[in-house]
């Protein structure tokens, strides 16, 4: 029984991604190959959501950053770079200024 509890508590972040009450994500959004498509999908989801607590940009960016952080060191370098480009595309899609500085290398 203790093993089941440990497994379920270890996977809380997967449940957040799959069952987020803030955004209804399109299936496979983070596996899309084109960063512009990832950003567009996140933007659509954030703007359509009636349950989010922050503005659409913040909600979309938070979900993307959450996914990157959740994957951690298991995320391949090419996938991390693609998702970092998606962050830049998301900023463009919402008309936000580019991020200051460079993302932290891993």
Buried (B, 14 or more C-beta within 10 A) or exposed (E): EEEEEEEEEEEEBEEBBEEBEBBBBBEEBBEBEEBBBBBBBBBBBBBEBEEBEEEBBEBBBBBBEBBBEBBEEEBEEEBBEBBBBBBBBBBEBBEEEEEEEEEEEE
